């Protein structure tokens, strides 16, 4: 009988502690399940392209000027280098689904915004550009203080019910977490709709402090998953990067926010001699044999090689750092970790 009483007591205590734990989880959920008290504006398409000027564009650009945005159709329609070069100086940057932006002005059906986490000396609020106003949602976001899920796969899908695919979203997309299951994560969207994403495709963090400090090898491995991806002027998504958008995005995936442009990335970090390079260091290239304006950035991967998104008509590639056209323009290297 003694062993029976002991067993019953153990079960009772287990039940009590279980209630306590469930209560704690409920309180935590309740604490983060609060709407923001101030209306904010968020990107409401998988990838929003920011234009230098509002107004009509080419017919092939229509797939990224409305809802839904079709990035695959847009990039595949730019089948020759001239169609991609056309974007130079006409697009500014890109913002991902759920990113907070600051609205600075309107002109007809267009809005001028600043992307808050894309630092630039050009504007205190962030990188500037114009986009159709229907690609922005302004409101009170729920679960704003909850943990976040950040896409680590090249792309993944949101699901309505774990079976029906909804939006395809890019690497680095960040959304608030509502709940977790063994294989799925329930997330909130900019319009406060509940969706699901595969757990294997995201990293979950409860705070900025939880972001792991990357090693150079970590940065290189993340960069390599985009080998073969076609260059896209102003690109910051898994559908195409420009040179600084590539390095910016790789570091951002580890919670490190570099400036958006190569010339400004060059002014950050610790200067490193070419003879002392380590994986993850950024290499910069400038006009006038490396003494003029910085116009390109790449990432050192070790063994005298670098990975970069070079120019329109080319893809993310690995080449020797002493490739003649780059060797003569080398301006310096910077370390951020």
RAKAPE-V901991 format. One record per helix or strand of 3 or more residues. SS is the DSSP state (alpha for helix, beta for strand). FROM is the first residue (numbers start at 1). TO is the last residue. If there is no record, write none. Layout:
SS	FROM	TO
SS	FROM	TO
This chain:
alpha	2	32
beta	40	43
beta	47	51
alpha	59	64
alpha	71	77
alpha	81	85
beta	91	96
beta	100	107
beta	110	115
beta	127	132
alpha	133	135
beta	136	139
beta	148	151
beta	155	159
beta	165	170
beta	174	180
beta	184	188
beta	194	198
alpha	199	201
beta	202	205
alpha	208	210
alpha	216	224
alpha	243	252
alpha	262	265
beta	270	272
alpha	274	276
beta	282	286
alpha	287	290
beta	294	302
beta	305	308
beta	317	320
alpha	324	327
beta	330	335
